[in-house]
Amino acid sequence: MTQHAPFTLPATPCTFDAVAIVGAGRLGGALAAAAGAAGIRVDGPLRRDEAPPADAGAVLLCVSDAQIERAAAALPVRPGRLVGHTSAATTLAALGAHEAFSLHPLMTVTAEGAAFAGATAAIAGASDRALAFAEGLARRLGMHPLEIADADRAAYHAAACIASNFLVTLEDVAERLAQTAGLEREPLAQLVRATVANWAQLGAERALTGPIARGDEATVARQRAAVAARMPADLELFDALTDATRRLATPAPVAAMKTLRSIAELRAALNGPRRAGRSIGLVPTMGALHDGHLSLIRRARTSCDEIVVSLFVNPTQFDESGDLAAYPRDEARDAALAAEAGADILFAPPPAEVYPPGFATTVSVGEVSAQLEGEHRGGAHFAGVATVVTKLLNMVQPDVAFFGQKDAQQVAVVRRLVRDLDVPVRIEVGDTIREPDGLALSSRNVRLRGDERRRALALRRGLDAVRACHAAGERDATILAAIGRAAMAELDVEPEYLQLVLPDTFAQVATVGEQPVLVAVAARVGDVRLIDNDILNGS
């Protein structure tokens, strides 16, 4: 325990057999009852305007923090008398010239009382004798004493409030939201009890479950939309809790993220982890990172030991030079986001490292590349995609590579080249992440201006119309596509295509049967070209 200077007043013995309690509120009443049950003689609980007996060897002020200093000043300083308070955050200085102590039960106290036995009590003392009294009183009440220094009291109390008071606030929010879905308190209470028990036994990281822990950002986005619609006043709280939970779900990297530029540096950095049998995950990106990319990095973090995020704006997949020039670039921002999401390595090579002088090889994937995006952007687009992905897979040699469902045709191309070329990698696909209003996240969204942002919702509106018509029993693909295009026209957007295709081959279907069917759409809104998709009969 902390060393205490001798107190200047005469140090007469003070036993734990008697105490005067000032303050007849919840805590004063509960402590008086507990002390009496423990065989301690109690004077009180006294009202704040009642003076404790002159011979009281110890006085415990169970008053609000704002009243402690005034209540202590009203007591005459007597040699040998100890005066204490029960505040968690207030220091001993508030007790003035008295030989001071404090005892704060780390336990909730309601109008029905409190169970102090087994709880922790935060104690402090201005002298060894005062500290010993606080410790002895805590033990007589069945509590475990823990000395808290004055400098730590505010942090201690904040932690206690987060664990207790704020938990009640969170449960109130949860209960009110649950009621909008027809769920009452008791099912939530069972969940809370199990969750707290898991946290107490396992710790926060191992006890955390749910969509953020498993990297399911699409579900989080749907949850956010529901909160925004039903309890908008609590959306800021939901966002803050989401961010905090993401930090908890993302283990801190052993070392700071490295940014590497060359293939040689990359392979050297991965040699050690590979020899140690650590799994390697790759998240290929072209930068301009948004929550869609970050959800893939977090997903990779939960399933792989070493995470490589590539940042390379691939010039060979752009069919329009203006689109390449306008593509947003901010490596410093992207690096910070990737590191926060859990990346170990940011591989950001210059173009000459990927395509050195004399480079003359192209990877071309037939059939699946020829439809839709291949038709509208030209054959060079997917040849550029397939070539750079093949090179990245060879450079990193990951166990798992992570792609987003929004680029569904790119996923089909990558899966085909991995299969055809016997590349030893598993491809995992993350759900499309959307804004609360349904717009699929895209690096190009920042280029939408004015009313274009509203009109961009036409893609999602078209997909929703197809899904609703299919759910109503329509199976003819031509009719379904026409319904989708008509819905888009309401926002004055004409699609480049809206077609129903098989998700593996992108072959167009005439009828929607029992097999999964991908509804793919692309459109220009202003100068910005956007794509999106949905799956019928599947996930």
ZAZA-551973 format. One record per residue (C-alpha): residue in one letter; z, x negated, y. Coordinates in steps of 0.25 Angstrom, whole numbers, plus 5000, padded with zeros to 4 digits. Each point is the difference from the previous one (the first is absolute). Last residue first. Layout:
% ZAZA-551973
aZXY
...
This chain:
% ZAZA-551973
s479751084938
g499250104992
n499250134999
l499449985014
i500149875007
d499949985015
n499349915009
d499949935013
i499049925009
l499949985015
r498949945008
v500449985015
d498950015011
g500350145003
v500650064988
r499149954989
a500150074986
a500349964986
v500550094988
a500349994986
v500550114991
l500449934987
v500050084987
p501049994989
q499550064987
e500350154997
g498750055005
v499449995014
t498550035000
a498849935005
v500649865000
q499549885008
a500249864993
f501049925007
t500249924987
d501550004998
p500450115010
l499050104995
v499450065012
l500150125010
q499349975013
l500250015015
y499049915006
e499749945014
p500950125005
e499750085012
v501250015009
d500150115011
l501450044996
e499650134994
a498949924993
m501049934991
a500450144994
a498550034998
r499849864993
g501250034990
i499450144997
a498749944997
a500649904991
l500750104992
i498750094999
t499249884995
a501149964990
d500050134994
r501450024994
e500750115009
g501350054995
a500950025012
a500549864997
h498649955002
c499950075013
a501349945005
r499749864996
v498650015006
a500650055013
d501149895000
l498949894999
g499350065012
r501250015008
r500449854996
l498649965005
a500150095013
l501349935004
a499149905007
r499850115010
r501449995006
r499949855001
e498650015006
d500650085012
g500449885007
r499549874994
l500049964985
r500049854999
v501449994995
n499650084988
r499149884995
s501149934993
s500150134992
l501150094996
a499550144995
l500250115009
g500950114995
d500850045012
p501249924996
e499149874999
r499549974987
i500249904989
t499050004988
d500749984987
g500149864994
v499049944990
e500449904990
i499049904994
r500449914988
v499449865000
p499449914990
v498550015005
d499150044988
l498850005009
d499650144996
r501450065001
v500449935013
l498750045005
r500150144997
r501450015005
v499649945013
v498850105002
a500950124996
v501149955010
q498949985011
q499550144997
a501550065002
d500249935014
k501150095003
q500649984986
g500649865005
f499949874993
f501049914993
a499749884991
v500949964988
d500149884992
p499449925011
q499049884999
v500149975015
m498749935002
n499350074989
l500450145004
l499749975014
k498649954996
t499750134992
v500550085012
v499149935009
t498850024991
a500350144997
v500250045014
g498749935005
a499250064989
f500750135004
h499449995014
a498749944997
g499550124993
g499950085012
r501050075009
h499650144997
e499549994986
g501149904995
e501150095007
l499450124992
q499449954988
a499449864996
s501349924998
v500450084987
e498749984994
g499949855001
v501149905004
s499449885008
v500749865001
t499349915009
t499849854999
a499349915011
f501149925007
g499349885007
p501049985010
p501450054996
y500250164999
v501550024997
e500549875007
a498950015011
p500450145004
p501449955003
p501150034990
a501250095002
f500949994988
l501350065004
i501049964989
d501450064996
a499750145005
g501250095000
a499750125010
e500749925011
a499149884997
a498750085000
l500450075014
a500349875007
a498749944994
d499250125005
r500549995014
a499749855001
e498750024993
d499550105011
r498550044997
p499450145002
y498650024995
a499150015012
a499149884997
l499850044985
d499750155004
g499049945011
s499349924989
e499850124991
d499849994985
f501449944999
q500349954986
t499549855002
p500949985012
n501350014992
v501250015010
f501049924992
l501550024998
s500549984986
v501450044996
v500649924989
i501350054994
e500849924990
d500950074990
c499250134997
s500450144998
t500950055012
r499349905010
a498650054996
r500550145004
r500549955013
i498749935002
l499250124997
s500850095009
l499849905011
h498550014999
g500150155002
d501049995010
h499149925009
l499449865000
a498949965010
g499749894989
m498850004991
t500950024988
p500149964985
v501450024994
l500249904989
g501250004990
i500549884992
s500950014988
r501049884999
g499849924987
a500649875005
r498749944999
r499450115009
p501149995010
g499849855002
n498550005000
l499950115011
a500249915012
a499149904995
r498950114997
l500250055015
e499949865006
a498849974993
i499350135003
s500349975015
r500650085011
l501450024996
t501150095008
k501349984993
m501150115000
a501449955002
a500849964987
v500750084990
p499450135005
a501050115003
p499850114990
t499250125006
a500750134996
l501249985010
r499049975011
r499250134996
t501350075000
a500349965014
d498650045005
t500150144993
l501450025006
a499449985014
d498950094997
f500850114995
l501049995012
e498850005009
l499550134993
d501350075001
a499650085013
p498750044993
m500750084989
r499050084992
a498749955004
a500449855003
v500950004988
a498850054991
a499149905006
r501049894997
q500150044985
r498550004999
a499949865005
v501249964991
t499250054988
a498849925004
e500849885002
d500449994985
g500549865000
r501050024989
a501249985008
i499450085011
p499750124991
g501450014994
t501149914995
l501049905006
a501249974991
r499549864997
e499849965014
a501350075005
g501049954990
l500150044986
q501450064998
a500350065014
w498550035002
n499950074987
a501250085003
v499550035014
t498750054994
a500750094989
r500950075010
v498850025010
l499150064989
q501150094996
a500350045015
l498550035001
p500050104989
e501250065006
r499550025014
e498950104999
l498549994998
g499150105005
a498949915006
t500550025014
q501449994994
a499749854996
l499749965014
r501450065005
e500749934988
a499349875002
v500350005015
d501550034997
e500049904989
l499649895010
t501150045010
v501050004989
l499549864996
f500149965015
n501550034999
s500349934987
a499249874997
i499449995014
c501450025007
a500749904991
a498949895003
a500250035015
h501549994998
y499949864994
a499049965010
a500950045011
r501249944994
d499449864997
a500549935013
d501450054998
a500149944986
i500050104988
e501149984990
l499850084987
p501250084994
h499750084987
m500650135001
g501150074992
l500950055012
r501049894997
r498949905000
a499550045014
l501449995005
g500249864994
e498749955006
a500450065014
f501449944999
a499549874996
l499050005012
a501150035010
r500949894994
d498949905000
s499750035015
a499050085007
g499650084988
a498850054994
i499650104988
a498850074995
a500550094988
t499250024988
a500150124991
g500750014987
a501050105004
f499650065014
a499650144995
a499850085013
g500450135006
e499350145000
a499749995015
t499149884996
v500449854999
t498949914995
m500549864995
l500149865004
p501450015005
h500249935013
l501349925002
s500349925012
f501149915005
a500649975013
e501349935005
h499950085013
a499549945013
g498850085001
l499650084988
a498550015005
a499949854997
l500150024985
t498650034999
t499350145000
a498950034989
a500750054988
s501150075008
t501450034992
h500949945011
g501349924999
v501349975007
l501049914994
r501450005005
g500849874999
p500449995015
r499650135007
v498850035009
p500150145006
l499050094995
a499150075010
a499149885001
a499750024985
a499550145002
r499249965012
e499349894992
i499850084988
q499450135007
a498549965001
d500149964985
s500550134996
v501550014995
c500749974987
l500949905007
l500949934989
v501449975005
a500949904992
g501549975002
a500350135005
d501449995007
a499650075012
p499550114992
p498550045004
a499750065013
e499350135000
d498850025009
r499049964990
r500550104990
l500849944989
p499649994985
g501149984999
d501149904997
v499749964986
r500949944989
i499249934990
g500150054986
a498550004996
a499950155002
g500549995014
a499049895003
a498950094995
a500450125007
a500249925013
l498649934998
a499450144998
g500650065013
g499749885009
l498649994995
r499750155002
g500750015013
a501550005003
g500049875007
v501249905001
i500549954986
a501449944999
v500149914988
a501149974990
d500149934987
f499049895002
t501149905005
c500049935014
p500949875001
t500349965014
a499049915007
p500549985014
l498850025009
t499149885003
f499150024988
p499749884992
a498649964999
h499250064989
q499149934990
t499050094994
m500150044985
